[in-house]
């Protein structure tokens, strides 16, 4: 099933939902997928510098791992096509106006926006406003 590509439809339908919990980004040099499965990562990416994992903060804390920043995740519950143009830009612009940083991860069905945990409610409100008025 292919996702939605029309930008206005995507924005109007994105239904942002704040996930429970807090998340952190970790980097492991010379590592591969599966090596840190015990951390229950929700996402990852291999870069030249190492394996980046997004993990629940409680997992990082319980394993005494250091991290920079604590994030909340807002999932956009619209099946966006990986070929869609403009959704990330629209989300970033709405959050920029509120001076909220955003780390966007596109998965197969949905986009997920990681924002500073202390600004999660502000970010959710900004995305809800965007959804109601996508112009």
N, C-alpha and C positions, 0 to 999 in steps of 0.2 A: 504494500500500500504506500503510495507516494504521498508526501506531505504537501502542505499549503505553500505556495510561492508568492501569492499576491500580498504585498506589504500591508496594505490597510486591513485586509482580512486577518492577517497574522496578528497585528497589533490589537485589533478589536477583540480577537478571540484568545489572547495569550493567557488569561486567567492566572496571574502570578500567585504562587502559593509559597509561603515561608515554611521551609522544612524544619522539623524539630532538631535541636542540637546545634552544636558549634563545630566548625571544621578548621583544620590547619593544613598548610602546604608544607611538605617535607621533601628534601632532596637527598638521595643516596648515590654517591659516586660508585662507579663500577658495579652497578646492580642491574638486575633484570626483573621482569614481571614474575610474580610468584614468590620472590625472595622475602617479601614482607607481608604476605597474606594475613598473618596474625594481627596486623594492624587494621584489618577490615576496610581497606581503601574503597572510596566511592568513585575514584577516578585516578588516572595517571597518564604520564607522557614521558617518553624517553627523549632526553636532550643530550647534546654533546657533553654537558657537565655531569650528567647522571640521570637517574630515574626520579621524576617528580611524582609524588603521590598526594592525593587529597584524602585526609583521614579524619575521622571523628576526633575532636580534641581530647575526649576522655581516653582514647586509645594512646595518643601521643603522651599524655600525662602519665598514664599507668606504666608506660615503658620509659619514662624519664627522657623523652626526646625533646630537643629544643626546637623552637619555631619562631618565626616573625609574624605576628598578627593572628588574630582570631576572627573567623568569618562565619557568617550565616549564609545559607543557600536559599535563594528564591528560584523555584522552578517555574518555567513558563509552560503551562499546561495547554499547549497547542502543538499539534503535530506539524512542525515546521520542516520544510524540505531542506535538505543540505545544500540545495541550489538556490534557495531564497536569497534575495538581495535586500539589505537594508534593516533587518530586524535588530542585529547587533548594534548598528549605528543609532537606531531610534532609542533603544534601551540605554545606550551609553550617553546619548544626548540628554535624556530625561534625568539621568542620575548626575550628569555633569552640572546641570542647572542647580541641583541640590548639594553640590560639592561632595558627592559620594563616589568613592572609587569602586570600580566593578571589574571583576575577573570573570569573563564569560566562557563557559565550556559548552560546546555543542555536542550533543549525543545524537543517536540515531533518530529518536522521536522528539526530544525536547531540548531546549536550551536551559542552562542553569547558570544563574548569576550569583557569584560569591561577592558579598559586600561586607564591610567591617561590621562585626557583630553589634557594636554599640549603635550603629545606624540602620539596623535591619528594618525596624518599623517605618522609619523615614523613607527607606528605599522601596519598601512594599507599597506605601502610600503613593509615591511618585510613579511607580509602574501601574498602579491601579488608575491613577489620573490619566496617564498616557493611554491606557486601554480604552478609557471612556471618551477620550478626545485625541485621536491619532493624528490630527493635522498639525 
